[in-house]
Amino acid sequence: MKKIVGVLAGLLLMQSAIWGLDASVTFATFKAQQVQYAEIGIFIVGSTVTYLPVDSMYQQATVEVVILFKQQDAIVRFDKFQLNSPLVLRPKDFIDLKRYSLAPGQYELEVTMQDVNLAENTSTYRTNFSIDYQGEGVMQSDVQLLSSVEATGEEGPFVKNGFHMEPLPYNFYGKNAEKLILYNEIYQTDQALGDDFMVSYLIDKIDGNGNVEPVLVGHKRRTPAPVSVLLLNLDISQLESGNYRLAVEVRNRHKDLLSRKEVSFQRSNPYLRVEAENLPSAVLEEEFVGKLSEGDLIYSLKAIAPVVSSDETEWLNQLIKEGSPEAKRLYLFSYWSKKNPNNPDIPYLEYMEIAKALDQMYHSGFGYGFETDRGYVYLKYGRPDDMLKEDNDPAAPPYEIWVYNSFPVTNQTNVRFIFYNPSLAPNDFQLLHSTARGELNNPQWEIQLYRNSPTQIQGDDPFSATEMQDNFGRQARKRFDGN
């Protein structure tokens, strides 16, 4: 056992030496009553530090952190501590957050991180900053970008103003990010302003030549207070890959600018406007479609047949029959990335959960349950508001009436479908008639439903008749009309 542990430790040491310690340090200043402080977040990439076994199951990494605050090359504040990862089965990223009260002034911050289990594995972060919240006018903290936020009643290093907040590493939003979470504190508006004020948030895209393109602007009206907290979730799902600047501005009711803080961030959104033919197979192997077997691909493609555009139906059928696995993955990924370019697997999984449920519910032995008429309508238009089932009409086969109170696809209301099972085979329901534009419209649906009663057709012309004679047990027409 000792030999195995020793070999494992050696491999982990080699891995850390190859990659080097990768860490993000986030930095922001704040004011709390009569104290002003700097908040430092440390994020360690678990795969770049050395994890050693602590027992037969778990392993742990340790990083020594040294934080220096300097003024004119003199150290005015110093901290040194060891940051331990959680006990884990395999390397995992870990974080910490520290706060340090400081006097007003100009500072140089230096943060050095060293892998305790591999001394030469180090990383250093430096920045210059000033802190001074001693004035009398409106002031702002730095703008923080957060990776997560959650209301809590507990205390802890990540808790502030009743929220557990974790800083965003590297100020980077990857392909799976949909929301930008920002946190900012605005101070002393109760003293400096007598009226409500406006807080504006702006996102600008910065190109390689320094040109600025506004992409998002929003405003919040606030009432004066000693501390006004701005905590926002902004939708960035449609932001293209690139470099951005986020600004938060405070203006009085005359729109005079009183304060402004900025922070830069990067965005990666590779599938926002990607065309299927431009996606390399190697990329798709890392996405959800790369994990699907040939059978899963065909199943998934058949499931989206009800919702693809009509001009793609023929192509989709051809792809299912003759397309290569790579072509099937390309099409499937392209379809769902248009629904959610950041996390295409989310709408895919949500949709397939419904499709699989319909498959089980309506499985008839003649194809998948979602390929039946009822499955098709459900996937295409969603769950009906009302479903009426009739199995005991003595003159008609079993039938179902589905009602959609609102039907946005065609801007109709009170849309109805009627399905019936003339063969009496399990789940062999066929669409008989619908009031939805573009779907089967059969004026003689009642005649067809009650075809076993040909002598009870309403009127003298059986070829053009559309209704049956009224009968106590014959309720389909009344139910379909909603009477």
LOLUMMI-917211 format. One line per 3 residues: their letters; for each residue x, y, z of C-alpha. Coordinates in steps of 0.05 Angstrom, whole numbers, plus 5000, padded with zeros to 4 digits. Each point is the difference from the previous one (the first is absolute). Layout:
<atoms>
a> X/Y/Z | ...
</atoms>
This chain:
<atoms>
mkk> 5000/5000/5000 | 5056/5049/5017 | 5032/4987/4932
ivg> 4934/5015/4964 | 4991/5065/5039 | 5072/5019/4985
vla> 4991/4989/4925 | 4935/5041/5001 | 5034/5057/5037
gll> 5057/4999/4949 | 4950/5004/4942 | 4964/5058/5033
lmq> 5066/5037/5011 | 5018/4990/4927 | 4932/5027/4977
sai> 5008/5064/5042 | 5070/5010/4974 | 4977/4996/4928
wgl> 4941/5048/5006 | 5023/5050/5053 | 4956/5031/5053
das> 4941/5035/4968 | 4963/5049/5045 | 4953/5060/4994
vtf> 5003/5058/5050 | 4940/5046/5001 | 5005/5067/5035
atf> 4950/5054/5022 | 4994/5054/5053 | 4940/5016/5044
kaq> 4977/5043/5058 | 4966/4975/5064 | 4979/5054/5049
qvq> 5065/5033/5022 | 5044/4946/4970 | 5025/4992/4929
yae> 5028/4935/4976 | 5028/4960/4942 | 4968/4934/4982
igi> 5044/4947/4967 | 4973/4937/4968 | 5047/4942/4984
fiv> 4980/4946/4951 | 5046/4940/4990 | 4994/4955/4939
gst> 5001/4931/5032 | 5033/4965/4942 | 5062/5045/5006
vty> 5019/4986/5073 | 5023/4937/5034 | 4949/4956/5034
lpv> 5028/4948/5047 | 4961/4941/5030 | 4977/5009/5072
dsm> 4972/4929/5003 | 4980/4944/4953 | 4944/5042/4970
yqq> 5010/5075/5007 | 5054/5049/4979 | 5015/5072/5016
atv> 5041/5059/4974 | 5030/5057/5040 | 5021/5068/4974
evv> 5040/5050/5042 | 4975/5071/4988 | 5039/5063/5016
ilf> 4964/5067/4993 | 5039/5065/5003 | 4974/5072/5000
kqq> 5057/5048/4983 | 5009/5075/4999 | 5063/5027/4967
dai> 5031/4930/5003 | 4987/4996/5075 | 4955/4944/5026
vrf> 4942/5030/5040 | 4956/4939/5006 | 5019/4927/4997
dkf> 4964/4933/5003 | 5023/4929/4991 | 4956/4938/5004
qln> 4990/4931/4971 | 4940/4988/4956 | 4977/4927/5001
spl> 4956/4970/4948 | 4940/4958/5022 | 5011/4925/5007
vlr> 4982/4973/4932 | 5003/4937/4958 | 5033/5037/4942
pkd> 5031/5069/4990 | 4949/5056/5005 | 5003/5076/4997
fid> 4996/5037/5067 | 4992/5071/5023 | 5010/5047/5059
lkr> 4985/5073/5016 | 5034/5048/5048 | 4985/5071/5022
ysl> 5051/5051/5026 | 4985/5068/5030 | 5046/5055/4973
apg> 5014/5073/5011 | 4987/5048/4941 | 5056/5001/4950
qye> 5035/4970/4940 | 5021/4927/5004 | 5035/4945/4962
lev> 4969/4932/5012 | 5042/4937/4991 | 4971/4930/5009
tmq> 5047/4941/4995 | 4973/4928/4999 | 5045/4940/5008
dvn> 4982/4926/4995 | 5021/4972/5067 | 5011/4931/4970
lae> 5043/5027/4943 | 5039/5061/5021 | 5019/5023/4929
nts> 4927/5002/4980 | 4982/5073/5012 | 4958/5058/4974
tyr> 5002/5074/5016 | 4948/5055/4990 | 5014/5075/5004
tnf> 4958/5062/4993 | 5000/5073/5022 | 4938/5032/5030
sid> 4976/5057/5043 | 4949/5000/5055 | 4967/5062/5030
yqg> 4928/5000/5025 | 5009/5061/5045 | 4965/5052/4955
egv> 4931/5029/5010 | 4970/4990/4930 | 4971/4939/4965
mqs> 5050/4943/4995 | 5000/4929/4973 | 5036/4936/5017
dvq> 5035/4964/4944 | 4954/4959/4955 | 5005/4926/5014
lls> 4983/4946/4950 | 4973/4938/5034 | 4997/4927/4979
sve> 4942/4986/5048 | 4956/5034/5051 | 4950/4972/5050
atg> 4961/5031/5056 | 5020/4972/5068 | 4990/5013/5074
eeg> 5068/4970/5017 | 5066/5035/5012 | 5065/4985/4964
pfv> 5057/5030/4959 | 4958/4999/4936 | 4939/5032/5033
kng> 4984/5074/4993 | 4934/5037/5011 | 4963/4934/5007
fhm> 5028/4968/4937 | 5050/4944/4989 | 5041/5027/4941
epl> 5058/4967/4964 | 5044/5044/4955 | 5006/4982/4926
pyn> 5069/4972/4985 | 5040/5036/4946 | 4941/5046/4984
fyg> 4985/4949/4946 | 4933/4973/4976 | 5006/4935/4963
kna> 4955/4967/4949 | 4952/4974/5053 | 4988/5067/5033
ekl> 4932/5032/4990 | 4998/5052/5056 | 5047/5056/5022
ily> 4992/5013/5075 | 5026/5067/5024 | 5006/5028/5070
nei> 5012/5073/5018 | 4990/5043/5062 | 4982/5074/4996
yqt> 5015/5041/5061 | 4973/5064/5034 | 4944/5017/4952
dqa> 4958/5016/5062 | 5048/5056/5017 | 5018/5025/4930
lgd> 4932/4996/4967 | 4931/5022/5020 | 4962/4963/4944
dfm> 4998/4932/4968 | 5059/4987/4954 | 5014/4957/4939
vsy> 5049/4942/4994 | 5018/4981/4929 | 5037/4938/4978
lid> 5033/4996/4932 | 5037/4946/4962 | 5045/5021/4942
kid> 5037/4954/4953 | 5072/5019/4987 | 5032/4977/4935
gng> 5074/4990/4985 | 5007/5073/4977 | 4970/5028/5063
nve> 4933/5017/4968 | 4940/4999/5047 | 4932/4971/4982
pvl> 4943/5006/5052 | 4964/4933/5006 | 4958/5008/5064
vgh> 4973/5058/5041 | 4954/4997/5060 | 4976/5045/5056
krr> 4977/4993/5072 | 4967/5055/5041 | 5023/5001/5073
tpa> 4981/5035/5064 | 5056/5035/5039 | 5031/4956/5054
pvs> 5066/4993/5038 | 5015/4939/4958 | 4962/4982/4937
vll> 5016/4929/4975 | 4996/4985/4926 | 4996/4925/4986
lnl> 4980/4983/4928 | 4994/4940/4955 | 5010/5021/4928
dis> 4986/4954/4941 | 5064/4992/4959 | 4978/4939/4959
qle> 5000/5043/4937 | 5067/5034/5012 | 5051/4980/4947
sgn> 5069/4976/5018 | 5047/5058/5015 | 5023/5052/5051
yrl> 4950/5042/5038 | 4996/5057/5050 | 4945/5004/5053
ave> 4987/5068/5031 | 4954/5020/5057 | 4982/5074/5004
vrn> 4964/5041/5053 | 4962/5063/4977 | 4955/5049/5036
rhk> 4930/5018/4976 | 5031/5053/4953 | 5041/4943/4968
dll> 5066/5029/5025 | 5053/4945/5007 | 5019/4993/5073
srk> 5042/4936/4999 | 5021/4945/4952 | 5036/4934/5008
evs> 5023/4952/4946 | 5023/4928/4994 | 5023/4961/4938
fqr> 4982/4929/4983 | 5007/4950/4944 | 4946/4959/4967
snp> 5005/4935/4961 | 4936/4982/4963 | 5024/4954/4943
ylr> 4932/4972/4981 | 4960/5065/4997 | 4996/5004/4924
vea> 5038/4939/4980 | 4979/4961/4938 | 5000/4925/5006
enl> 5048/4989/4943 | 5052/5043/5035 | 5003/4957/5063
psa> 5059/4952/5002 | 4985/4929/5022 | 5051/5008/5056
vle> 4958/5056/5030 | 4937/4959/4998 | 5033/4942/5036
eef> 5005/5045/5062 | 4927/5020/4996 | 4937/4960/5018
vgk> 4992/4973/4930 | 5069/4967/5005 | 4973/4954/5053
lse> 4940/4976/4958 | 5002/4932/4965 | 4975/4990/4929
gdl> 4934/4976/5028 | 4995/5060/5047 | 5013/5047/4942
iys> 4945/4970/4957 | 4952/5000/5059 | 5015/5073/5015
lka> 4993/5022/4928 | 4934/4965/4992 | 4977/5034/5064
iap> 5011/5070/4972 | 4963/4985/4935 | 4936/5034/5025
vvs> 5036/5065/5017 | 5048/5011/4942 | 4979/5048/4945
sde> 4960/4970/4943 | 5055/5014/4949 | 5049/4958/5042
tew> 4955/4939/5007 | 5022/4965/4937 | 5073/5013/5016
lnq> 4991/4974/5070 | 4968/4935/4975 | 5057/4990/4951
lik> 5050/5013/5055 | 4968/4948/5045 | 5000/4948/4945
egs> 5068/5011/4968 | 5040/5051/5040 | 5066/4983/5033
pea> 5005/5004/5076 | 5042/5064/4992 | 4946/5032/4957
krl> 4946/4981/5050 | 5041/5030/5057 | 5012/5064/4961
ylf> 4926/5010/4985 | 4976/4983/5070 | 5051/5045/5034
syw> 4986/5057/4951 | 4925/4995/5014 | 5006/5004/5076
skk> 5057/5051/5000 | 4951/5048/4966 | 4953/4991/5059
npn> 5055/5010/5052 | 5069/5016/4973 | 5031/4998/5069
npd> 4971/4934/5025 | 4968/4963/4941 | 4996/4937/5041
ipy> 4949/5032/5047 | 4943/5009/4950 | 5019/4934/4968
ley> 4993/4962/5066 | 4936/5036/5019 | 4969/4985/4932
mei> 5023/4927/4999 | 4971/4989/5069 | 4932/5018/4971
aka> 5012/4960/4937 | 5018/4937/5040 | 4939/5008/5044
ldq> 4956/5004/4938 | 5035/4941/4971 | 4980/4958/5059
myh> 4931/5029/5006 | 4980/4993/4926 | 5043/4942/4978
sgf> 4958/4959/4951 | 5046/4950/4967 | 5000/5039/4935
gyg> 5056/5048/5018 | 5020/5044/5058 | 4946/5030/5043
fet> 5020/5071/4980 | 4991/4980/4927 | 4926/4987/5010
drg> 4949/5054/4985 | 4991/5016/5073 | 5075/5001/5014
yvy> 5011/5044/4939 | 4949/5051/5021 | 5025/5001/5072
lky> 5072/5013/4980 | 4981/5051/4947 | 4951/5041/5041
grp> 5012/4980/5072 | 4955/4972/5053 | 4926/5016/4989
ddm> 4961/5038/5052 | 4947/4946/5002 | 4996/4927/4978
lke> 4933/4964/4996 | 5001/4924/4990 | 4940/4958/4980
dnd> 5004/4924/5000 | 4926/4983/5011 | 4962/5031/4942
paa> 4961/4939/4974 | 4997/5026/4928 | 5072/5025/4993
ppy> 5071/4974/5011 | 5040/5031/5057 | 5017/5074/4988
eiw> 5036/5058/5033 | 4988/5074/4994 | 5057/5048/5016
vyn> 4987/5073/5014 | 5051/5058/4995 | 4972/5063/5030
sfp> 5057/5041/4970 | 5035/4979/4936 | 5056/5050/4985
vtn> 5026/4960/4940 | 4942/5025/4958 | 4974/5056/5046
qtn> 4936/4961/5013 | 4961/4986/5063 | 4958/4940/5020
vrf> 5035/4953/4951 | 4977/4928/5002 | 5025/4933/4976
ify> 4961/4934/4998 | 5036/4933/4995 | 4966/4933/4992
nps> 5019/4926/5000 | 4961/4964/4945 | 5044/4938/5002
lap> 4993/4992/5076 | 5073/4980/5002 | 5037/5026/5061
ndf> 5018/5074/4993 | 4982/5001/4926 | 4967/5068/5004
qll> 4998/5041/4935 | 4987/5074/4991 | 4928/5006/4975
hst> 4990/5075/4998 | 5028/5066/5026 | 4982/5073/5001
arg> 5074/5020/4998 | 5021/5034/4936 | 5047/4956/4960
eln> 4977/4935/5033 | 4950/4948/4975 | 4932/5032/4990
npq> 4946/4948/4988 | 4929/5029/4996 | 4971/4929/5000
wei> 5038/4978/5062 | 4936/4984/5039 | 4974/4957/4943
qly> 5067/4963/4999 | 5000/4991/5075 | 4929/4971/5000
rns> 5007/4961/4935 | 4968/4939/5034 | 4935/5039/5001
ptq> 4991/5018/4926 | 4924/5005/5004 | 5004/5056/5052
iqg> 5035/5053/4958 | 4968/5070/5004 | 4966/5020/4935
ddp> 4983/4966/4935 | 5068/5001/4965 | 5048/4950/5032
fsa> 5057/5022/4955 | 5002/5073/5022 | 4973/4992/5070
tem> 5044/5024/5057 | 4960/4983/5062 | 4964/4942/5032
qdn> 4930/5001/5028 | 4994/5021/5072 | 5002/4941/5048
fgr> 5003/4995/5075 | 5063/4957/4999 | 5033/5036/4942
qar> 5040/5055/5034 | 5062/5011/4956 | 4973/5062/4963
krf> 4978/5034/5064 | 5066/4985/5035 | 5041/5023/4940
dgn> 4961/5065/4996 | 5007/5010/5075 | 4926/4996/5015
</atoms>
